[in-house]
Amino acid sequence: MSNKKKVMIKTYGCQMNEYDSQQMLSDLEGLDYLKTEDQQEADLILLNTCHIREKAAEKVYSELGRIKTLKEKNRNLKIGVTGCVAQAESTEIFKRQPAVDFVIGPQAYHKFPKIINELKKGKKELIETSFEAKEKFKKLKKGKTEAKSSAFITIQEGCDKFCTFCVVPYTRGKEVSRKKEDIVSEAETLVKKNVKEVILLGQNVNSYSSNGETLASLIEALSEIEKIERIRFMTSHPNDMTDELITIFGTNKKLMPFLHLPVQSGSDKILKLMNRKHTIKDYKQIISKLRNARDDICFSSDFIVGFPGETESDFEETLSLCEHVEFSQAYSFNYSSRPGTTASGREEIEDFKKKERLLRLQKLLETKQKAFLRNQLGKTVKVLFEKRGKNPNEYIGRSDYFYPVAVESNYEIIGEIKNVKVESCLKHSVKGCLLG
């Protein structure tokens, strides 16, 4: 009978949190823990949190309230809060929810062995919220991901941009990049697990800079690994889209023709209030250069609607930008004040105006996405299949352009790249048939 304890990790937010959760699980496996999806049987429950959206902290406290009842039944249960809410709330978490045993910020996961050892000694209210990204990078377990055909690799953390709406500089710290050789080594480990696609992650991934290496040179190095067939990266800032990086979209065939490039607003006035440090003219020039480098490239973006000071005219400029770029997909949200940010003290726009504008923007973005998907009808696209669908014999993967593709197959195709003819469109995906 196994003496190993069980851990359940609930992950909120972005792909970087997913990557961090996998790293934490790897560390805990080394400390004799097994993963479980059942809270009832867990000896350790971790909430790996995100602080980007409104009421993020309150959602965590609500979840902790539910988990607390488990601890009343099992006094040996340990509860930890990790991630960006942990960094932002710190000791306040213990005050509001005494059932929590420890708090770890997103740059201190490498201290798990120390935390677990202290817990065994019966200590409580342990806190690690230092910004030590370089130390964290040194401790990363190479290739410690679940067996998938596509895998994330964190290459950069933190942000120096200080957009007035964003908490990332305060919860993740300054920009820090991993060494190229460590990233390449992790990728080489991943391909031994049949990973065919790597997605490079960073809060500001195209600011990557390590010992003279840039994101462009890192991509070139990774593309030399024979069994890596696809490379992507996210999330980028327009100010770091260098000509060198733009050029390799046209020269490196392993770099996929899809770029997530958040703009946030179509108004120069609002961009200035956001401290984005770029203009709409700058953004359009980047898009134009990328299309010149590779004419089939497509784009996604992020938009914040109803930022303090946004007028109807400013919002119309956002709609105009969407018409101009024709994003293949996009993410849009109403502005929500984040405590501690520069914009948090500004007078906000009425909720009804924000909601009305968001609906108009989302309707336009959905129209553009539908048009993009309809344009794929009849085309043959390469799809990397990643999982089974809900229906028998259904498989789902992503095209070069990142949209989901579903097919029927009588044989196993997970982990394979297949040619698919697109036959029909759904709201956010397409269906097709395998060729050959």
GUVO-87665 format. One record per residue: residue in one letter; y, z, x of N, C-alpha, C in turn. Coordinates in steps of 0.05 Angstrom, whole numbers, plus 32768, in hexadecimal, padded with zeros to 4 digits. Each point is the difference from the previous one (the first is absolute). Example, Ala and Ser with C-alpha at 12.3 -4.5 7.8 and 13.67 -1.06 7.14 Angstrom:
2
a7F8E809C8108801880007FEE801880008012;s80157FF27FF98018800180108016800E7FF1;
% end
This chain:
436
m7FE880008011801880007FEF801980008012;s80137FEF7FFA80187FFD8010801280187FFD;n800B80098017801480168000801C7FF68000;k80037FE67FFE801A7FF48001801080067FE6;k801A80048004801280047FE980097FE57FF6;k800D80017FE880097FE77FF4801E80007FFC;v800C7FE88005801D7FFD7FFE80067FEA7FEC;m801480047FF0800A7FEB7FEE801D7FFB8008;i80077FE68004801B7FF98008800C7FEE7FEA;k801680097FF4800E7FEF7FEC80187FF4800E;t80027FE6800080157FF2800F80147FF47FED;y80198005800580167FF57FF1800F7FEC8011;g800D7FEB7FF380137FF0800F7FF57FE8800F;c800B7FFB80177FFE7FE7800E7FE67FFD8010;q7FFD7FE8800C7FE87FFA80107FFE80128019;m80188009800A7FFF801180177FF4801B7FF9;n800480097FE87FF380197FF77FE27FFC7FFE;e7FF77FE87FF77FE47FFA7FFE7FF38001801C;y800E7FF480137FF78000801C7FFF801D800B;d801580107FFA8000801C800A7FE980107FF3;s7FFB7FFB7FE67FEA800E7FF37FE67FFA800D;q7FFC7FE780087FE77FF9800E7FFE800E801B;q80168002800E8000800E80197FFB801E7FFD;m800B800C7FEB7FFB801C7FFB7FE380047FF9;l7FF47FEE7FF07FE480037FF97FEF7FFE8019;s80077FEE80127FF17FFE80198001801A8010;d8018800C800280038019800E7FEF80167FF3;l800080017FE67FF280147FF17FE17FFC8002;e7FF87FE780017FE37FFB80047FF7800B801B;g80127FFF80137FF9800C801A8000801F8000;l800B800B7FEA8000801D7FFD7FEC80097FEA;d7FEC7FEF7FFC7FEA80067FEE80077FFF7FE2;y80127FEE7FF880067FFC7FE47FF57FE57FF7;l7FF87FFE7FE77FF77FE77FF480147FF97FE9;k80057FE67FFC80127FF87FEB7FF380037FE5;t801080087FEC7FF780017FE480167FF77FEE;e7FF97FF57FE980147FF87FEC800180157FE9;d7FF0801580037FFE80147FEB800F801A8008;q801680067FF3800F801880067FEF80197FFC;q7FEE80007FED7FF080177FF97FEF80098018;e7FF67FED80107FEE80078016800F8002801B;a801A7FFB8000800F8000801A8004801C800B;d7FFE8002801A80088018800F801C7FFE800A;l800A7FE78001801B7FFB800A800C7FE97FF0;i801780047FF5800E7FEB7FF1801B7FFA800E;l80047FE7800680197FF7800D800F7FED7FED;l801A80057FFD80127FED7FF380117FF38015;n7FFA7FE7800580107FF1801480177FF27FF1;t80188009800380157FFB7FED80157FEB8009;c800E7FF57FED80167FED80058019800B7FF3;h80177FFC800C8019800C7FF780157FEA7FF9;i7FF77FE77FFD80137FEA7FFC800C80007FE4;r7FEF80047FEC80097FFC7FE48009801A7FF4;e800F7FFD7FEA800B80177FF17FEA80137FF7;k8006801980017FEE80157FF67FE58001800F;a80007FF580197FE78000800F7FF6801D8005;a8013801180087FF8801C80067FF6800E7FE7;e800D7FFB7FE97FF7800D7FE77FE47FF77FF8;k7FF97FE780057FE57FF77FFA7FEC800E8012;v8007800680197FEF800F80117FFC801C7FF6;y8016800D7FF87FFE801C7FF67FEF80017FE7;s80027FEC7FEF7FF07FFF7FE87FE27FFE8007;e7FFA7FEF80137FE47FFD80097FF6801A800C;l8011800D80107FF88019800C7FFB80157FEB;g800F80007FEA7FFB80127FEA7FE47FFD7FF4;r7FF87FE77FFE7FE57FFA7FF67FEA80098014;i80057FFB80197FED800680157FFD801F8003;k8016800E7FFB8000801D80037FEA800D7FF0;t7FFA7FF57FE97FEB800C7FEE7FE57FFE800E;l7FFC7FEC80107FE77FFE800F7FFD80168014;k80178007800C7FFF801680147FFB801B7FF3;e800880027FE77FFA80197FF27FE280047FFC;k7FF27FE97FFE7FE380017FFD7FF18001801B;n800D7FF480147FF37FFF801A8014800A8015;r7FFE801980088013800C80127FFF7FF5801C;n7FEA7FF280067FFE7FF4801B800D7FE48002;l80097FF57FE9800D7FE68000801B8002800F;k80047FEC801280197FFE800E80107FE87FF6;i801A80037FFE80117FEB7FF580167FFA8015;g80037FE6800680147FF7801380127FEA7FF4;v80198001800780137FEB7FF980097FF28019;t7FFC7FE5800180077FF1801880137FEA7FF7;g800B7FF1801480117FE97FFA801D80077FFD;c800F7FEE7FF3801D80018000800B80177FEE;v7FF380067FEA800980177FF07FFD801A8011;a7FEA8002800F7FFB80178011801780038014;q80087FE9800C801680008013801A80097FF3;a80067FF57FE9801A80047FF28002801C7FF4;e7FEA800A7FF4800080197FF27FFA80188012;s7FEF7FFC80137FF9801480147FF9801B7FF4;t800D801680087FF9801A7FF6800480047FE2;e80107FEF7FF4800580027FE37FE57FFD7FF1;i7FED7FF1800B7FE77FFC7FF37FF1801A7FFC;f8000801180157FF3801A7FFE800D80127FEB;k801B7FFE7FFE800E80107FEC7FFA7FF87FE4;r7FFE7FE67FFC7FFB7FF67FE47FE380007FF9;q7FEE7FFE80147FE380007FFA7FF180108015;p7FFE801A7FFC7FF3801180147FE27FF98005;a7FF47FF07FEF7FE47FF980047FFD7FED8018;v80157FF480097FFF7FED80177FFB8010801A;d7FEE7FF780107FF9800D8019800F7FF58018;f80067FE58000800E7FF58017800F7FE77FF8;v80147FFA801180127FE97FFC80017FF1801A;i7FFB7FE6800080017FF0801880117FE77FFC;g80147FFB801080117FE97FFE7FF17FE7800A;p800B7FE87FFA7FF17FE780077FFD7FFA801D;q800F800E80117FFE7FFB801D7FEF8016800E;a7FF480117FF17FF18017800C7FE380017FF8;y7FF57FE97FF77FE480007FF77FEC80068017;h80097FFA80187FEE800480177FFB801E8006;k800F80117FF17FFC801D80047FEC800C7FED;f7FF17FEF7FF27FEC80097FED7FEC8014800C;p7FF57FFB80187FED8013800B800C801C8003;k801980018008800D801A80028003800E7FE5;i80087FF07FEC8004800A7FE47FE5800B7FF5;i7FEB7FF080037FE680097FF67FF68019800E;n80058002801A7FF88018800E800F80197FF6;e801A7FFC7FFB801080167FF57FF780097FE4;l7FF87FEC7FF07FF680067FE57FE680108002;k7FEF7FFA80137FE7800E80038006801E8007;k80168005800D8008801B8007800C800F7FE8;g80037FF27FEA800B800D7FE8801E7FFE7FFD;k800D7FF08011801E7FFE7FFF80087FEE7FEA;k801880057FF5800B7FF07FEA801C7FF78007;e800B7FEE7FEF801B7FF6800380057FF5801C;l7FEE7FF0800980037FF2801980107FE77FFC;i80137FFB801380127FE97FFC80037FF1801B;e7FFD7FE57FFE80047FEF801880117FE87FF6;t801A8000800680117FEB7FF780127FF58017;s7FF580018018800F7FF580167FFE7FE18000;f80147FF3800D80007FE380037FF47FFA801B;e7FE67FFA80007FF37FFA801A7FEF7FE77FFD;a800D7FEA7FF97FF27FE77FFB7FF07FF68018;k800C800380187FF27FF780187FE6800F8004;e8001801B7FFB7FE8801080037FEC7FF87FEA;k800A7FFA7FE87FEE7FF77FEB7FF27FE68007;f800F7FED800C7FF57FE780087FEA80038015;k8004801380127FEC800580157FE5800A7FF4;k8002800E7FE97FE8800C7FF57FF37FEE7FEB;l800C7FE97FF97FF47FEF7FEC7FE37FF88007;k7FEE80017FED7FE57FF880047FFE7FE27FFC;k7FF97FF2801580007FE27FFE7FEB7FF57FED;g800A7FF07FED7FEE7FF37FEE7FF280127FEC;k800C80177FFB7FF380137FED80097FF97FE4;t7FF67FEA7FF680057FF97FE47FE67FFB7FF2;e800180007FE57FE87FF97FF17FF97FE38005;a7FE77FFA7FFC7FF77FE58006800C7FEC7FEB;k80147FF18009800D7FEC7FEF80057FE78011;s80057FEA7FF280057FE7800E801D7FFF800A;s801280107FF3801C800180088007801D8007;a800F800580158005801B8009801D80048008;f800B80177FFB801B800780097FFF800B801C;i80157FFA800F8005800D801A801D80098002;t800580198002801C800A800480097FFA801C;i80167FF28003800A7FF9801B801B800D8005;q800E80097FEB801B800B8003800480147FEA;e801080158006800780147FEB801D80078002;g800B800A7FEA801C8009800080137FE97FFC;c801A80077FFD80157FED7FFC801A800A8009;d80107FEF800E801B8007800980167FF37FF0;k7FF97FF47FE980147FF07FF1801280127FEF;f7FF680157FF6800F80137FEF800D7FF37FE8;c7FF17FF07FF1800A7FF77FE6800780187FEF;t80167FFE7FF1800A80187FF37FEF800A7FE9;f7FEC7FF07FF77FEF80087FEA7FE5800B800A;c7FFA7FFE801A7FE58004800A7FFB801A800F;v7FE9800C7FFB7FF9801A800D7FEF7FFC8019;v7FF77FE780067FEE7FFC80168009800B801A;p80197FFC80098009800B80197FFD801E8002;y8002800D7FE87FFE801D80007FE4800B7FFD;t7FEE7FF07FF67FE480097FFC7FED7FF48015;r80077FE9800C7FEF7FF48014800D8000801C;g801A80058001800D8002801A80097FE5800B;k800780008019800B7FE7800D7FEA7FEC8005;e80087FE780057FED7FEB80067FF18005801A;v7FE57FFF7FFD7FEF800380187FEA7FEB7FFD;s7FF97FF280167FEC7FEB80007FE880088011;r7FE87FF77FF87FE88005800F7FFE7FEC8017;k7FF0800780147FFC7FEE80167FEF7FE87FF7;k80077FE9800B7FF17FE77FF97FE280038005;e7FF9800B80177FE4800180087FF080127FEC;d800D80147FF57FF280127FED7FFB7FF17FE6;i80147FF07FF87FFE7FF17FE77FEA7FEA8003;v80017FF280167FEC7FEB80057FE4800D8001;s7FFD8017800D7FE7800D80027FF580087FE4;e8012800A7FEE7FF880077FE57FF77FE77FF1;a800F7FEA80047FF87FE77FF27FE47FF6800A;e7FFB8003801A7FE67FF8800B7FE980117FF4;t8006801A7FFC7FEC80117FF37FFC7FF87FE3;l80157FF87FF27FFD7FF97FE47FF07FE67FFD;v80037FED80117FF17FE77FFD7FE280048003;k7FF98016800F7FE3800680037FF5800A7FE5;k801280087FEE7FF880087FE580037FE97FEC;n80037FE8800B80027FE87FEF801B7FFD7FF2;v8015800E800A801B7FFC7FF680097FE48009;k800B7FF17FED800A7FE58007801E7FFE7FFF;e800D80147FF2801D7FFF7FFD800B801B8007;v801680008010800E80198006801C7FFE7FF4;i800980167FF4801B80027FF5800E8016800F;l80157FF7800F800F801280128015800F7FEF;l8000801A8002801180117FF08016800E800F;g801680047FF380168010800B801580047FEA;q800E80168001801680037FEE80157FEA8004;n80027FF8801980127FE980077FF17FF08015;v7FEB7FF37FF87FEC7FF68012800B7FEB8014;n80137FF07FF7800A7FEB80138014800B8014;s8005801A8000800F800D80157FEE80078018;y7FE77FFA7FFD7FEC80088015800A7FF8801C;s7FFE8014801280097FFB801C7FF280148012;s7FF07FF780127FF1801280127FFC7FF3801B;n800D800B80147FFD7FF6801C80057FE28002;g80157FF77FF380077FE480017FF27FEE7FEC;e7FED800B7FF27FF27FF17FEB800F80007FE6;t80007FEA7FF2800C7FFE7FE57FEA7FFC7FEC;l800780007FE77FEC7FFA7FEB7FF57FE48004;a80117FED80077FF67FE580057FEB7FFF8016;s8006800D80167FED7FFF80177FE680107FF9;l800380157FF07FE9800F7FF77FEE7FEE7FEF;i800C7FF27FEE7FF07FED7FEE7FF27FEC8011;e800D7FF580147FF37FEC80127FE8800D800E;a8003801980097FEA800D800D7FE880057FED;l800680087FE87FEB80057FEC7FF27FE67FF8;s800F7FEB80007FF47FE67FF77FEC7FF68015;e8001800B80187FED7FF780157FE4800D7FFB;i7FFF80147FEF7FE6800C7FF97FF27FEC7FED;e7FEA7FF480097FF47FEA7FF37FF980057FE3;k7FF580187FFA7FF580057FE5801680097FED;i801880048009801680057FEE80097FE47FF6;e7FFF7FFC7FE680077FE67FF4801A80017FF2;r800A80187FF8801980027FF280108018800A;i801B7FFC8001801280158008801780017FEC;r800780187FF7801880047FEF800F8018800B;f801880037FF6800F80198007801380077FE9;m8005801A7FFD8012800B7FEC8007801D8007;t8018800A7FFA80167FF47FF180167FFA8014;s800F7FEB7FFC80147FF68013801C80057FF7;h801280008013801D80027FFA800D7FE68009;p80127FF47FEF800C7FE78008800E8000801B;n800B80178008800E8001801A7FEE7FFC8018;d7FE680047FFC7FEE7FFE80167FEE7FE67FFF;m80087FED7FEF7FF27FE77FFF800C7FED8015;t7FF680038019800A7FF180167FF77FE37FFF;d800D7FEF800F7FF87FE480017FE47FFD800C;e7FF9801280137FE67FFF800C7FEA80067FEB;l800680137FEF7FEC80077FEB7FFF7FEA7FEB;i80177FF57FF980017FEA7FEC7FF07FE8800A;t80037FFA801A7FF37FE8800C7FE280017FFE;i7FF4801880047FE3800180027FF37FFC7FE4;f800F80027FEB7FF57FF97FE67FF87FE37FFF;g800D7FF080107FFA7FE380017FEC7FF98016;t7FFC801280147FF07FF980177FE5800F8001;n7FFF80177FF37FE7801080017FF27FFE7FE5;k7FE97FF280007FF27FFA7FE77FF280187FF5;k7FFD8015800F7FF380187FF6801480127FF0;l80197FFC80058015800F7FF280037FF37FE4;m7FFB800F7FEB80007FF67FE5801C7FF87FF6;p80027FEC7FEF80197FF67FF6800B80107FE9;f8002801A8004800B80127FEB800F8016800E;l801880067FF680118015800D800D80117FEA;h7FFC801A8003800E80137FEF80198008800E;l80177FF87FF5801A8005800E8014800C7FEC;p8000801A7FFE8012800E7FEC801D7FF98004;v800E7FF97FEA801D7FFB8001800F80167FF2;q7FF4800B7FEA800B80167FF080157FF87FEC;s80127FEE800780157FF87FEE800A7FE48008;g800B7FF17FEC800B7FE68006801E80018004;s800C80188000801D800380038007800B801B;d80137FF3800E8009800A801A800D801B7FFD;k800E80047FEA800E801A7FFC7FEB80167FFF;i7FEB7FFC7FF07FEB80147FFE7FF18004801A;l7FFB7FEA800E7FF280028019801080118014;k801A7FFE7FFF8011801080127FFF801D7FF7;l800080057FE67FFE801C7FF77FE4800C8007;m7FEC7FEE80017FE5800980087FFD8004801E;n80147FF6800F7FFE8001801E7FE97FEE800A;r7FFD7FE97FF37FEA7FEF800880077FF0801A;k80197FFC800680097FF380187FF97FE28002;h7FFB7FF47FE97FFD7FE37FFF800D7FF67FE7;t80067FE67FFF800D7FF47FE97FEC7FEE7FF2;i80077FF77FE87FEF7FEC7FF27FFF7FE68010;k80167FF8800C80007FE880117FEB80038016;d80008018800D7FEC800580157FE47FFC7FF5;y7FFB800C7FE97FE580007FF47FF87FE37FFA;k80127FF17FF47FF97FE47FF97FFB7FEF8019;q800E800680157FFC7FF180197FE48006800C;i7FF880197FFE7FE5800880097FEB7FF17FF0;i800380007FE57FED7FF17FEF7FFF7FE38007;s80177FF4800580027FE480077FF27FFA801A;k8004801180147FF37FFC801A7FE280037FFE;l7FF780137FF07FE380037FFC7FF47FE87FF2;r800E7FF57FED7FF57FE87FF280017FE88013;n80127FFF801280017FEA80137FE980038014;a7FF9801A80067FEA800580137FE57FFA7FF3;r7FFE80077FE67FE77FFA7FF180067FFB7FE3;d7FFD7FE87FF8800B7FF87FE57FF0800B7FE9;d7FE8800B80057FF0800B7FEA8002801E7FFE;i8012800D800F8003801D8000800B80097FE5;c7FF780187FF7800B800C7FE88008801C8005;f8010800B7FEE800E801980057FFD80147FE9;s7FFF80198007800380167FED801780128009;s800980117FEE801780118007800080197FF0;d801380128006800580187FF1801C7FFF7FF5;f8004800B7FE8801B80017FF48005801C7FF4;i8017800A8005800A80197FF380157FF87FEC;v7FFC80077FE780127FF97FEB801180197FF8;g801A7FFC7FFB801180167FF7800880138016;f80037FF58019800A80118015801C80097FFA;p800980188007801B80097FF980157FEC8009;g80117FF97FED80157FEC80067FF97FE47FF7;e7FE77FFB7FF87FF77FE57FF8800D7FF87FE6;t800E7FEA8000800C7FF57FE77FEE7FEA7FF5;e80077FF77FE87FF17FE97FF580017FE88012;s80187FFC800C80037FE980127FEE80038019;d7FFE8018800A7FEE800580177FE37FFA7FF8;f7FF880097FE97FE57FFB7FF67FFB7FE27FFC;e80137FF27FF67FFD7FE37FFD7FFB7FF2801B;e800C800B80157FFB7FF4801A7FE480058009;t7FF480167FF87FE3800580057FEF7FEB7FF2;l80067FFB7FE77FF27FEB7FF180037FE5800D;s80187FFB800A80057FE6800D7FEF7FFD801A;l7FFE8016800F7FEF7FFF80187FE37FFA7FF9;c7FF6800D7FEB7FE47FFB7FF87FFC7FE37FF8;e80147FF47FF37FFE7FE37FF97FFF7FEF8019;h80108008801480027FF180187FE680018011;v7FF5801880047FE9800480117FE67FF97FF2;e7FFE80067FE67FE87FFC7FF17FE8800F800C;f8002801B7FFF7FEB8011800C7FE67FFC7FF1;s7FEA800080107FE67FFD7FF47FF7801A7FF2;q800B801680097FFC801A7FF380168012800A;a800580167FF28015801380087FFC801A7FF2;y800C8015800B7FFE801B7FF5801D80097FFA;s8004800A7FE8801B80087FF87FFF801B7FF2;f8015801080068001801C7FF6801C80077FF9;n800480127FED801A800B7FFB800680148016;y801A800180088008801380147FFB801C7FF7;s7FF5801080137FFC801D7FFB800B800F8018;s801080137FFB800D801080157FEB8010800F;r80017FFF801B7FED8010801080118015800E;p7FFA801A7FFC800F8015800C80017FFE801F;g80178004800B80047FFE801C800A7FE5800B;t7FFF7FEC7FEF80097FE68008801E7FFD7FFB;t800D7FEE800D801D7FFD7FFE80097FF87FE4;a7FEF7FF17FF280077FF67FE57FFC80157FEB;s7FF3801680067FF780137FEC8017800D7FF1;g80188001800C8016800E7FF380127FED7FF1;r7FFA7FE67FFF80117FED7FF37FFB7FFF7FE2;e80157FF97FF17FFE7FFE7FE37FED7FE97FF9;e7FED80077FEF7FEB7FEC7FF980087FF07FE7;i7FF47FE97FFE80037FEF7FE87FF0800B7FE9;e80097FFB7FE87FF1800A7FE87FE47FF58000;d7FED80117FF77FE47FF880007FFB7FE77FEF;f800E7FFE7FE97FFA7FE97FEF80087FE6800D;k80158001801180087FE7800F7FEC7FFA8015;k7FF68014800E7FEC7FFB80157FE67FF47FF4;k7FF8800C7FE97FE77FF77FF380037FE37FF6;e80177FFA7FF580057FE57FF580007FEB8017;r800D8007801680017FEE80177FE47FFC800C;l7FF2801680027FE57FFE800C7FEE7FEE7FF0;l800280027FE57FEF7FEF7FEF80087FE28004;r80197FFA800380097FE580047FF67FF5801B;l8002801180157FF77FF8801A7FE27FFB8000;q7FF180137FF57FE37FFD80007FF77FE87FF0;k800E7FFA7FEB7FF97FE77FF080047FE88012;l80167FFE800F80047FE980117FEB7FFF8017;l7FFB8017800C7FED800180167FE47FF87FF6;e7FF980087FE87FE67FF97FF57FFF7FE27FFA;t80167FF47FF780027FE37FFC7FFB7FF1801A;k800D800A80167FFD7FF3801A7FE38003800A;q7FF480177FFC7FE5800480097FEC7FEE7FF1;k80047FFD7FE57FF07FEF7FF080027FE38009;a80197FF8800680057FE480097FF27FFB801B;f8001801480127FF27FFD801A7FE27FFE7FFC;l7FF580117FEF7FE37FFE7FFB7FF87FE67FF2;r80107FF77FED7FFA7FE77FF380007FE98014;n80118002801480017FEB80157FE77FFF8011;q7FF080157FFE7FE7800180107FE97FF27FF1;l80047FFA7FE67FEB7FF37FF17FF77FE6800C;g7FE67FFD80037FF47FE8800B7FFF7FFF801E;k800D8014800D80008000801D7FE7800E800B;t7FFA7FFA80197FEA800E800D800C80148013;v7FF9801A7FFD800B801580117FE9800F800E;k8006800B80177FED8011800E8003801D7FF7;v7FE9800C7FF98000801B7FF57FEE80128010;l800A801780087FF08014800D7FF780147FEA;f7FE680017FFB7FF680107FEA7FFC801D8009;e800A80127FF08001801C80087FF080137FEE;k7FFB7FF97FE77FF280127FEE7FF47FF17FE8;r7FF0800F7FF17FF57FF57FE8801380057FE9;g7FFF7FEF7FEC801080047FE87FF280107FEB;k800B80027FE97FF4800F7FEA7FE97FF27FF3;n80017FE580007FEB7FF07FF37FE87FFB8013;p7FE87FFC7FF67FE97FF9801180067FE78011;n7FF98000801980037FEA8012801D7FF88006;e801380117FF8801C7FFA80068009800C801A;y800E7FF18010800A8009801A801E7FFB8001;i800E8012800E801D7FFF800280098001801D;g80127FEE8006800C8000801B801D7FF87FFF;r800B7FFB8018801C7FF7800180037FE6800E;s80127FF07FF680057FE6800D801180048019;d80057FEB800F801380018016801B800B7FF7;y80077FFA7FE7801A80077FF58000801B7FF2;f7FEB800F80037FFD801C7FF97FFB80057FE2;y80007FEC7FF07FFA80057FE37FE280037FFC;p7FF780117FED7FE480047FFB7FF37FE87FF4;v7FE77FFB80087FF07FE97FF67FE5800A7FF7;a7FF77FF97FE87FE680087FF67FEE7FE87FFD;v7FE6800380077FED7FEA7FFD7FE6800C7FF7;e7FEE7FEF7FF67FE580077FFA7FEE7FF68016;s7FED801180087FED7FF780157FE5800D7FFC;n7FEB7FF180047FE5800A7FFD7FF6800D801A;y80107FFF80157FF8800D801980178010800C;e7FFA8013801180138012800C80157FF18011;i801980047FFB80157FF3801080158013800B;i7FFC801B7FFB80148013800B80017FFE801E;g80187FFF800B80037FFD801D80017FE4800A;e7FFD7FED7FEE80007FE38008801A7FF37FF7;i80087FEC800F80177FEF7FF87FF57FE67FF5;k80077FFA7FE77FF57FE97FF280167FEF7FF5;n7FFB7FE67FFF80127FED7FF27FFC80037FE2;v801680037FF2800080037FE380137FEC7FF3;k7FF77FF37FEB80127FEF7FF1800B80107FE9;v801B80027FFE800D80107FEB7FFE7FF17FE6;e7FF6800E7FEB7FFB7FF37FE68011800C7FEA;s8008801A80028010800C7FEA80108017800B;c801580077FF28013801580087FFF80177FEC;l80018018800B800480187FF0801C800A8006;k800680197FF9801C800A800380088003801D;h7FEE800B801080068005801C7FEB7FF58013;s7FEE7FF07FF67FEA7FF680107FF67FE57FF6;v7FEC7FF5800D7FF57FE67FF77FE180038000;k7FF47FEC7FF27FE37FFD80007FFA7FE5800B;g7FE97FFE800D7FF87FE6800B7FE27FFD8004;c7FF87FEA800C7FE47FFC80057FFB7FFC801E;l7FEA8009800A7FF97FFD801C7FFA7FE38005;l80097FF680187FFA7FE580097FED80028017;g7FE97FF47FFD7FED7FFF80167FF2801A8005;
% end
